[in-house]
């Protein structure tokens, strides 16, 4: 199983913001929800929109292409919880945001 990899510094993502990061050959989206960091796959299940470029309100990210919404804490779709984007473990070590694929 892969180790945690640094993907960002905590000062790069203010509360309520999203960021796209690259981990090996995988593109993920990072989120800061009131100082707690989360990571999901960056690809919306609807039409492949970049979730890391979406808007974040509380723990809900809205895809910038067609408005699909996901809970970043567990990846579930806000309208249909039976579908979800992949989520990844995140931890903070000092100023480093670390993700494990």
Buried (B, 14 or more C-beta within 10 A) or exposed (E): EEEBBEBBEBEBBEEEBBBBBEBEEEBBBBBBBEEEBBBBBBBBBEEEBBBBBBBBEEBBBBBBBEEBBBBBBEBBBEEEEEEBBEBBEBEEEEEBBBBBB
